[in-house]
Every structure is written in structure tokens, then in C-alpha cells.
Amino acid sequence: MTSPAGRNRLDEEQSPYLRQHADNPVNWQPWDDEALEAAREEDKPIFLSVGYSACHWCHVMADESFSDPEIAEVLNENFVPVKVDREERPDLDRIYQTICQLVTGGGGWPLSVWLTPQGKPFFVGTYFPPEPRRGAPGFRDIVQSFAESWRTDRDEIENRADQWTAAIRDNLETTPDTPGEAPGSEILDTAAQAALRGADREHGGFGTSGPKFPQPGRIDALLRAYSLTGRQEALNVAIETLNAMANGGLRDHVGGGFHRYCVDSDWTVPHFEKMLYDQAGLVPRYLDAARLTGTEDYADVARETFEFVRRELTHDDGGFFATLDAQSGGEEGTFYVWTPEQVRDHLGELDADLFCDRYGVTKGGNFEHKTTVLNVQTSIADLAEEYNLDESEARDRLESARETLFEARSERVRPARDDKILAGWNGLMISAFAQGALALQDDSLAEDAARALEFVRDNLWDDSEAHLSRRVMNGEVKGDGYLEDYAYLARGAFDLYQVTGDVEHLAFALDLARAILREFYDDAAGTLYFTPESGEALVTRPQEPTDQSTPSSLGVATSLLLDLDHFAPDAGFGEAADAVLGTHANRIRGSPIEHISLALAAEKAASGVPELTIAADDGHIPADWADELAGRYLPGLVMAPRPATDERLASWLDALDLDDAPPIWASREATDGEATVYACENFTCSAPTHELDEALAWFTAGDA
């Protein structure tokens, strides 16, 4: 009987990353019962390779090593080779990235891990060249060495695997025997000061060397700190970072959207993949900056990013795709870069000169093959003066040039798109679209968010089981949802309720929050785990307290539970949130910037959640109030639209399966037949008023 590990099984998978390796001579297996059982039955170690479809160095290692028949022969004979898409299995990625970081001091993709048949790691790294290079061991030598060591030094390998697994459990699963005291409201200032200490005041961003990542959580903390304290330095650093990203190579100046990170300290050259979560994380920060500074350019960046997501990352039936690849035509970045000759092929002389001067397009270039990654080099005002134009004309000419070059670029070989629709990443983008709908006064953004939410509910949510799946692709649903899926999606649904007054979105957020407590909360440990209680048993059950490329699912869930506690006070949401903050109190205090989502949740718990209850027809926010809210920076505010009368509220309570109106709605009807607003914080409320400004001023008066 042929072993299931005797052939490459990745052609049976939907994941684009896995399918990219279906033609390798390596007998790749997906991570499933067949592969794991084969490893145990044949007593072979597992070689685990983790990556994602848009990953440049994953492509390189595949071309160099996994396509090599000799290397493949050694892998196939001595190991069970397993490929994992980290976007489908973030739990496995989290577990084995942790040991990589503990052992090597770094991590990333491709992640290469050698495991015992029981899944315990005994050697780990990221990209390996096929032969030794610049001090890095060669992949060919490594696989041959461990093939021999498994036969001759088995005890030593298993002893190391046990030690490493214990270290993973200690790092990811264990919680303190005794919880601490949750941080107070001062944690926001502590986090902001840590962000300021790490700021690059010359180039923007955090850290003085490449690579540079966006870090939207740190920007959020700085903007919040400025709004509370008026500390100008906090605003300056946030704005410098937002400007650097918007003007540099991280942003696609022709087609919109942001790349994943820049390889250098001054934001010139990006790593060209585009991730859905980066768009979702950055848009709200540009909306915040527009509100705080009154600068329309930041709102324009947000609009442009929404249009990119709509155009290139949106399913026809709603829902958002995962990524665009870094490569096109087999090379990284070729879709995005320009030479002066390419610009002049499509533009007249004046417009070509303007465009090249604006974005630094030169013969020498700043990237491979003397091409240029577009970076803003000259201001509109300086260009207008140099070319003797009105600023408005210079701006119009540049926009026309951009549109022309966008059309020309569309004829190039396009980067591949990963069409997975992930529940959690969709939640992040739904939240961003909802925030944009209010801030930009664009109802179409709320409509797109609602379509995406409906798509995810229809395809990934089992209402009868109250169970969320991880992803859908080409109609195939796969995987249990993780804490990030439930928490991010619930946040998106709740944010959409806040701006639309649609009770169905609130009901869904509450259903997801109840499922979070049931599947992820451990009362004895006082924490929320990343994997569901009913899910697959792995070598450890991880938590995710730190912010990585995406916000900490533990922090997002905790903040969400604090908000939803106002709508379902008997569900235990607030008690669970308080327990989590106590459990992780020392971590948050010790490194608030690494735990920024948890730190912001702790500040919310300590300071109280400001509430704005709006009683109006069908729960719709009056247009003039929406106009006012669009321009106000109100971090942490919970808006609670409700029907004008308690009689109409009764149908909402039925939809939410509540017997009584929650405190945030109770006794807060519209008065005098007009839309009425109530401002509340820490169990104290303003008088009902028909003037939104008056209600908002109550918050400020309370602070004074």
C-alpha cells in the first residue's frame, strides 16, 4: 500500500500558496490527519515549511531548493514534507514562529521547521540558500545532516525537542498563578512615551534602520495621547510617520493602496506585496489625522485606498480577498516601477517632466535595473513655481498623468492575487469601511461593508452551531475560526452597527462575542486563547497578546467585550475583559508598545467607555449630526443608535434575544418628537438634548 506521503498532494488544495508547490518534486503534504499519521506510522520527522502566496523569499526558496530533484529525493526519503499557508493556519505559524524567535532572535517567511512525528520542533530557521552562503548553512546540507542524525542521534534530537516544546508552552500558553492589578489610565501615556523613544525623527516611523513596517497601533496610541494631553510631540511623530508612508515607496502612487513594508530606513523601496490587513490598519489612522489636523490630503489617502480595495481586492458578491503578490512576470516589483522613457512614452513633454520631478523618476533609478519606485520628491507648490503654473493646474496635470499611467500600467503583467476570503481580515476591512463611511460621509462605503459582512455570514457562519469558519475560496470552506476571526469580525459588525443603526449587525457582533467566551475563554487561566477549545490539539494552545502585522487578537477581543458589555450586561463580557487585563497586567506594564492593543483596552477599562446614545427614527443618525461627527476625533467613543420610542425598541430586543433594554438604551427615548442624544460616561449622563454639540461638550466638561 502506497503511503499518503508518497506523492505531492497539494494539487487537491485551494490555497494559491499550496498550489504554487503542487508541481515540486517534493512530496508535499498539507497539514492534515493523513500526513501526521504517516509521520507517526513511518517514524519519520516532519519538515514543515510555512509561507504565503505573496511572499517573495518563499518563491526564491521554492525555485532554488524545492524544485531541485536531488534535494527533493532526500526530503521524500527521510521526512514527511508538509506545506502550510500561514494565512490559513495562523495557529501553526504562531507556535513555530515563537520557537524561531526564541532560538534565532528573528523570524519571518518562509519558516522552515524540523519536527518529531509528534510535532515537537528540534531545528528551525527561515530562508536557507541551497548551498552555504555568507555564513548561512545550505539547505542541502541541513536536510542530509538531519536525515543522518535522526538515525544516529535520536535521543539528543528528542531531548532538544522536549526542551523547545516546553519553552513554547511557557511563552504562549502559561498564565500567572495569581493575576496582577490591571493597568490604569496612565498606561496610554506610558505607551505613547515608548513610541516616542523609538521614533525615527529624520525619516518617520519607528526604528532607525530598515525594514520599516507601518505600525498603525503605535500611531493610534500617539494620536490618542495627543488628544488627551495636548502633547505636541506625540502628534508630530504620528504625522511625520503618516507623511513618510504616504509620500514614500510604501504607497502605490499610481494605483493606490500600501505595500507591506519598506526594506530601507527612509521608506524608499517597498517589499511589493499588498496585504488586505495593511489597508485595513492604515486607513483609520489617515482618517484620524484628517479629523485632528483638518488636512484633506489625509482623507484623500483614505479614499484612494478604499478605491484600490474595491477595484482589486473585492469579490463580485462582496467579501475581500487576501493579498496581491510581490512578483509579476517572475520578478519582484516590475508592475510598479518606472523609467523616464516609459513615462515619456505615454505623456507629453510638460506632463512627463512634472511627473518625473514630482516622483523622482531618473535614469539611474532607485531600484533594480535602473528603474524607479515612485516617491514624492517635490511639492506641488515648488513644481508650480518652477514650471510657471498655477498650483491647481499643476495638480490637475499630475492627476491626469497618473490616470494615463494607470491605464498604461494595466497592460503590464499583473501580480497574482490570492483569492482566499478570510473571516478575520474581512472583519478588519469591514471596520475600516464603516469608519470611512462616517468620516468621509460616504454611504457607499457602509453599503460595501454590509455586502462584505453578508458574504462572510453566508459563507463562513453556521448560525445553528454558532460556529465561524476561517476561510472560503472558490466555494470551498475550510478550517475553524481562530480568536482573530471571531474578534475582528465582531468588531467590524459592531462598528458597522454604530454608523448605520442596523440592529442585525449588533446582533451578529453579540453572537460572535458569546462564541468567544464559549470557545476561547478559560476562566481558570483568566485568558482568551487563540485556538478554539473544540479545535485541533497541538503541542501547545497559544495566546496572542502582542501586536504583530495584525493587532493582537487578545487585545481586540478584550476591547470589544468592554464595548459590548453595555449592550448585554448579563453575558459576562465585562468580567472576562477584566480578568484578561489582570492576567496580562505585568506584560502590559513591562512592554506596553509591544502589547499596544491590550494597553489601549486597559486604558479604556480604567477610564470608562464614553457613550453616545442616539434615539431617532429606525436608529438612523440624523444627517446633520453625521456631518458633525464626521469631522470630530472621538477615540473610544461608543455610539448606540436606537429607535425613537420604547415601543419600536421592543422589536430590537427580540432580535437581540434580550428580555429588557440594556442600560445604554433604557429610558433614553426621543423627546418632543425629535431625535435626541444622550452622552454618558462612568454611569453618569448628560441631560437629553436635541443638539449634538451640547452632548459632545458634556464629555469635555466632564474632563475639566
SVG drawing of the C-alpha trace seen along z (x, -y; Angstrom):
<svg xmlns="http://www.w3.org/2000/svg" viewBox="-45 -81 75 83">
<polyline fill="none" stroke="black" stroke-width="0.4" points="0.0,0.0 1.4,-3.4 1.9,-5.8 -0.2,-9.0 3.1,-10.8 4.4,-9.1 3.2,-11.8 2.6,-15.5 -1.0,-16.1 -1.1,-19.9 -3.0,-19.8 -6.0,-18.9 -5.8,-22.2 -7.5,-25.6 -4.8,-27.7 -2.8,-29.5 0.3,-29.2 0.0,-25.4 -0.9,-25.1 2.2,-27.0 4.1,-24.0 2.0,-21.3 4.5,-20.7 7.5,-20.5 9.3,-17.1 9.0,-17.3 6.1,-15.1 4.4,-17.9 1.5,-17.1 -1.0,-19.6 -1.1,-19.6 -3.9,-17.1 -4.5,-13.8 -3.1,-11.7 0.2,-13.5 0.6,-13.4 -0.4,-9.8 2.1,-8.9 4.9,-10.6 4.0,-8.6 3.5,-5.3 6.7,-5.6 8.5,-7.1 9.9,-10.0 10.5,-13.6 8.3,-16.2 9.9,-19.0 7.4,-21.9 7.6,-24.8 5.3,-27.8 4.7,-30.7 2.1,-32.6 1.4,-33.2 2.6,-36.8 5.9,-36.1 9.0,-36.9 11.6,-34.7 9.1,-31.8 9.3,-32.0 13.0,-32.1 13.4,-29.1 10.9,-27.2 12.9,-27.9 16.3,-27.2 15.6,-24.2 12.2,-22.7 12.5,-22.4 15.8,-20.6 15.3,-16.8 18.3,-15.8 17.1,-17.9 13.6,-16.6 14.8,-13.0 16.4,-13.4 13.3,-15.1 11.0,-12.5 13.0,-9.6 13.8,-10.8 11.0,-13.2 7.3,-13.8 7.4,-17.3 4.4,-19.4 3.5,-22.8 1.3,-25.3 -0.3,-28.5 0.2,-30.7 -2.9,-32.7 -5.0,-29.5 -3.2,-28.2 -2.1,-31.2 -2.0,-28.9 0.8,-26.7 2.6,-29.8 2.3,-31.4 3.6,-28.3 6.6,-27.7 7.5,-31.3 7.7,-31.6 10.5,-29.0 12.2,-30.5 12.3,-33.9 13.4,-32.3 16.2,-30.3 17.5,-32.6 16.3,-36.0 14.3,-36.6 11.6,-35.1 9.7,-35.5 8.8,-33.6 9.5,-31.1 9.6,-29.5 11.5,-26.2 11.0,-23.8 12.0,-20.2 9.6,-18.4 9.4,-15.0 6.5,-12.9 4.6,-14.3 5.0,-17.9 7.8,-18.9 10.4,-21.2 14.1,-20.4 15.6,-22.7 14.3,-26.0 15.1,-28.8 13.6,-30.9 15.1,-31.1 18.0,-28.8 20.0,-29.1 20.6,-25.7 24.4,-25.9 26.2,-27.7 26.3,-31.4 27.6,-34.4 27.7,-32.3 24.2,-30.8 24.1,-27.0 23.0,-25.4 19.6,-23.7 21.0,-20.7 23.5,-20.1 20.9,-20.6 18.4,-18.0 21.2,-15.5 22.6,-16.1 19.2,-15.6 18.4,-12.6 21.5,-11.0 21.1,-12.5 17.6,-11.1 19.1,-7.6 22.2,-8.1 21.4,-10.8 17.7,-10.3 17.9,-10.7 19.7,-14.1 17.1,-15.3 14.1,-14.3 15.6,-15.8 16.0,-19.1 12.5,-18.8 11.1,-18.4 13.1,-21.4 11.9,-23.6 8.3,-22.5 8.4,-23.3 9.8,-26.8 6.9,-27.3 4.3,-26.4 5.9,-28.6 5.9,-31.5 2.5,-31.0 0.2,-29.1 1.1,-29.6 -0.5,-32.3 0.5,-33.7 -0.8,-31.7 -2.0,-35.0 -3.3,-37.8 -2.0,-41.3 -3.7,-44.7 -4.8,-45.9 -3.0,-49.0 -4.8,-52.3 -5.4,-55.1 -1.7,-56.2 -0.8,-53.2 -1.7,-55.2 0.9,-57.9 3.4,-55.2 2.8,-53.5 3.0,-56.8 6.3,-57.7 7.7,-54.3 6.6,-55.0 8.3,-58.4 11.5,-56.9 11.6,-54.6 10.6,-57.2 12.8,-58.0 12.6,-61.8 14.6,-62.1 12.7,-59.7 9.5,-58.9 8.3,-55.6 9.9,-53.6 13.4,-52.4 16.3,-54.0 17.1,-51.1 15.2,-49.0 13.0,-47.2 10.3,-49.7 6.7,-48.5 3.6,-50.7 2.9,-50.1 -0.7,-51.6 -1.2,-50.7 1.6,-52.9 0.3,-55.8 -3.1,-55.2 -1.6,-55.5 0.2,-58.7 -2.9,-60.3 -5.0,-59.3 -2.3,-60.6 -2.2,-63.9 -6.0,-64.3 -6.0,-63.8 -2.8,-65.7 -2.2,-68.1 1.4,-66.9 2.6,-68.2 5.4,-65.8 3.0,-62.9 1.1,-64.4 4.3,-65.4 5.7,-61.9 2.4,-60.4 2.0,-62.9 5.7,-62.5 5.1,-58.8 1.9,-59.1 3.5,-61.6 6.5,-59.4 4.4,-56.4 2.0,-58.4 4.9,-60.1 7.3,-57.2 7.5,-54.0 5.2,-52.2 2.3,-53.7 1.4,-52.9 1.2,-56.4 -0.4,-55.3 -2.9,-52.7 -3.5,-53.4 -3.0,-51.1 0.0,-50.3 2.7,-47.7 3.6,-45.5 6.8,-47.3 9.9,-49.1 13.3,-47.5 15.2,-50.7 15.1,-53.3 13.7,-56.2 10.7,-54.4 12.0,-54.4 11.8,-50.8 9.0,-48.5 8.6,-44.8 5.9,-44.9 3.2,-42.6 -0.1,-44.2 -2.0,-42.7 -5.6,-43.3 -4.8,-43.8 -2.4,-46.7 -5.1,-48.6 -7.5,-48.0 -5.0,-49.1 -3.8,-52.2 -7.0,-53.8 -8.4,-54.6 -5.2,-56.3 -5.3,-58.6 -9.0,-59.3 -7.9,-60.2 -5.2,-62.5 -7.7,-64.2 -10.0,-64.9 -7.3,-66.1 -5.5,-68.4 -8.2,-69.3 -5.9,-68.4 -7.8,-67.0 -4.8,-65.2 -5.1,-62.5 -8.8,-61.9 -7.7,-61.6 -5.2,-58.9 -8.0,-57.0 -10.4,-57.5 -7.7,-56.3 -7.0,-53.2 -10.7,-52.3 -10.8,-52.6 -7.9,-50.2 -9.5,-47.7 -12.8,-48.0 -11.1,-47.6 -8.5,-44.8 -9.4,-43.0 -13.2,-42.7 -15.2,-39.7 -18.1,-40.3 -20.6,-39.2 -18.9,-41.1 -16.1,-40.0 -12.4,-41.0 -9.5,-38.9 -6.3,-38.4 -3.3,-39.6 -1.5,-40.7 1.8,-39.1 5.1,-40.9 6.1,-39.4 4.8,-39.8 6.4,-38.0 8.7,-36.2 10.4,-39.4 9.6,-41.5 8.2,-44.9 8.2,-45.1 4.5,-46.0 5.1,-49.2 8.4,-50.7 9.1,-53.3 11.9,-54.7 11.8,-58.2 11.4,-56.6 8.4,-54.7 6.8,-57.8 7.5,-59.8 6.1,-57.1 2.6,-57.9 2.8,-61.6 3.5,-64.9 6.8,-66.7 5.4,-69.0 3.4,-66.4 6.2,-63.9 8.6,-66.5 6.2,-67.3 5.6,-63.6 9.2,-62.7 10.2,-65.6 7.3,-65.0 8.1,-61.3 11.8,-61.2 11.9,-59.2 15.5,-59.4 17.7,-57.5 19.7,-55.9 16.6,-54.9 16.4,-53.8 15.6,-50.1 16.8,-47.2 17.6,-47.6 17.8,-51.4 14.1,-51.6 12.3,-54.0 9.9,-53.2 7.8,-56.4 8.4,-58.6 7.2,-62.2 10.3,-64.3 8.9,-67.8 5.9,-69.6 3.1,-70.8 3.9,-74.4 7.5,-74.1 6.6,-72.4 4.1,-75.1 6.7,-77.8 9.4,-76.0 7.1,-75.4 5.3,-78.8 1.9,-77.2 -1.0,-77.8 -0.9,-75.2 -4.4,-74.0 -3.2,-73.5 -0.1,-71.6 -2.3,-69.4 -4.7,-68.7 -1.9,-67.9 -0.4,-65.4 -3.7,-63.7 -4.3,-63.4 -0.8,-62.0 -1.5,-59.5 -4.7,-58.3 -2.9,-57.9 0.0,-55.9 -2.5,-53.8 -4.1,-52.8 -0.7,-52.1 0.4,-50.1 -2.7,-47.9 -1.2,-46.4 1.7,-45.0 1.8,-41.5 -0.2,-41.8 0.8,-40.5 -1.1,-37.3 -4.0,-37.7 -4.7,-35.3 -8.4,-34.9 -8.8,-33.5 -11.5,-35.3 -10.5,-35.2 -13.1,-35.9 -10.8,-37.9 -9.1,-40.0 -12.5,-40.8 -13.6,-42.0 -10.7,-44.4 -11.6,-45.8 -15.3,-46.0 -14.4,-48.1 -12.3,-50.4 -15.1,-50.8 -17.6,-51.5 -15.3,-54.2 -14.7,-55.7 -18.5,-55.8 -18.9,-58.2 -15.6,-60.2 -16.0,-60.7 -19.8,-60.9 -19.9,-58.3 -22.8,-55.9 -21.5,-53.7 -18.6,-52.6 -21.2,-51.4 -23.0,-49.6 -19.8,-47.8 -19.1,-46.9 -22.5,-45.5 -22.1,-43.4 -18.8,-42.0 -20.3,-41.2 -23.3,-39.4 -20.9,-37.4 -18.9,-36.3 -22.0,-35.4 -23.5,-33.5 -20.3,-31.5 -18.5,-31.1 -21.0,-31.5 -23.1,-28.5 -26.0,-30.1 -27.3,-26.8 -23.9,-25.9 -22.8,-29.5 -19.6,-28.5 -17.3,-30.6 -15.0,-29.0 -11.7,-30.5 -11.8,-30.9 -13.7,-30.4 -12.2,-30.1 -13.9,-29.1 -16.8,-27.9 -14.8,-25.7 -15.0,-26.5 -12.0,-25.3 -10.8,-25.5 -12.2,-26.5 -12.1,-30.2 -9.5,-31.5 -9.8,-34.2 -8.8,-36.8 -11.6,-35.7 -14.3,-36.0 -12.9,-39.2 -12.0,-41.1 -15.3,-40.1 -17.3,-41.1 -15.5,-44.4 -16.4,-45.0 -20.0,-44.1 -20.2,-46.3 -18.6,-49.3 -21.0,-48.9 -23.9,-49.0 -22.6,-52.1 -22.7,-54.1 -25.8,-52.6 -28.1,-51.8 -28.8,-48.4 -29.6,-46.1 -28.8,-43.0 -25.1,-44.0 -25.2,-44.4 -26.9,-41.1 -24.2,-39.4 -21.5,-41.1 -23.1,-39.8 -23.4,-36.3 -19.7,-36.3 -18.8,-37.7 -20.8,-34.9 -19.0,-32.4 -15.7,-34.0 -16.4,-33.3 -17.6,-29.8 -14.7,-28.7 -11.7,-30.8 -12.1,-32.0 -10.6,-30.0 -11.8,-31.2 -9.2,-29.4 -6.4,-30.8 -8.0,-34.2 -7.3,-34.5 -8.5,-34.1 -6.6,-31.5 -6.0,-31.9 -7.4,-28.4 -10.9,-27.2 -11.5,-24.8 -13.1,-22.4 -10.3,-22.7 -7.3,-20.6 -4.9,-19.7 -1.4,-21.0 1.8,-20.9 0.6,-24.0 -2.5,-26.2 -1.2,-29.6 -2.3,-33.1 -1.7,-36.2 -1.1,-39.1 1.3,-41.0 0.6,-43.0 2.3,-41.7 1.4,-42.5 -2.2,-42.5 -3.4,-43.7 -3.3,-41.4 -6.5,-39.2 -6.4,-39.1 -6.4,-42.9 -9.1,-43.4 -11.3,-40.8 -10.8,-42.5 -11.7,-45.9 -14.7,-44.6 -16.0,-42.8 -15.8,-46.1 -17.9,-47.8 -20.5,-45.1 -20.8,-44.8 -23.0,-47.9 -25.5,-46.0 -25.5,-42.7 -24.6,-43.3 -25.5,-39.8 -23.4,-38.0 -20.2,-38.1 -18.3,-40.2 -17.0,-42.8 -15.9,-40.2 -13.9,-38.3 -12.3,-41.5 -11.3,-42.5 -9.8,-39.0 -7.7,-39.2 -6.3,-42.6 -5.4,-41.3 -3.8,-38.2 -1.6,-40.1 -1.1,-43.2 2.6,-42.7 3.2,-42.1 1.3,-45.2 3.2,-47.4 6.5,-45.8 6.2,-46.4 3.1,-48.5 4.3,-49.2 4.6,-45.5 1.1,-45.0 -0.5,-48.1 -3.9,-46.7 -4.1,-45.3 -2.7,-48.6 -5.4,-50.6 -8.0,-48.1 -6.6,-48.6 -6.9,-52.4 -10.5,-52.0 -11.3,-49.8 -9.7,-52.3 -11.1,-55.5 -14.5,-54.2 -16.2,-54.0 -17.8,-57.3 -21.3,-56.5 -23.4,-58.5 -27.0,-57.1 -28.9,-58.4 -32.7,-57.9 -34.0,-58.6 -36.4,-57.1 -35.3,-53.5 -32.0,-54.2 -30.7,-56.3 -28.3,-59.0 -29.7,-62.4 -27.8,-63.7 -26.6,-67.0 -25.4,-65.0 -23.5,-62.6 -21.9,-65.7 -20.8,-66.9 -19.4,-63.5 -17.5,-63.1 -15.1,-65.9 -14.7,-65.1 -11.9,-62.9 -13.5,-60.9 -11.3,-57.9 -13.0,-55.1 -16.5,-56.6 -19.3,-54.0 -22.3,-55.2 -25.5,-53.4 -28.3,-54.3 -31.7,-53.1 -35.3,-53.6 -37.0,-56.8 -39.6,-55.0 -39.5,-52.1 -42.4,-50.6 -40.2,-50.3 -37.2,-49.3 -39.1,-46.1 -38.6,-44.5 -34.8,-45.2 -34.8,-43.5 -36.4,-40.5 -33.7,-40.5 -31.0,-40.5 -32.8,-37.9 -32.9,-40.3 -35.7,-40.5 -35.0,-44.1 -33.4,-47.1 -29.7,-47.3 -28.6,-50.3 -27.2,-52.1 -30.7,-52.2 -33.0,-52.1 -35.1,-55.2 -33.4,-57.0 -36.3,-57.7 -36.6,-60.6 -38.2,-63.6 -40.6,-66.1 -40.9,-64.0 -37.3,-64.9 -34.1,-62.9 -32.5,-63.0 -28.9,-62.4 -27.6,-61.3 -23.9,-61.5 -22.8,-59.1 -19.6,-58.0 -18.8,-56.1 -22.5,-55.7 -23.2,-59.5 -25.2,-61.0 -25.9,-64.4 -29.5,-65.7 -31.2,-64.6 -30.7,-67.2 -31.6,-67.8 -28.2,-69.4 -25.3,-67.1 -22.7,-69.8 -24.2,-70.2 -23.9,-66.4 -20.3,-66.3 -19.4,-69.3 -20.6,-67.4 -17.6,-65.0 -15.2,-67.9 -16.8,-69.5 -16.6,-66.2 -12.9,-66.0 -12.4,-69.5"/>
</svg>
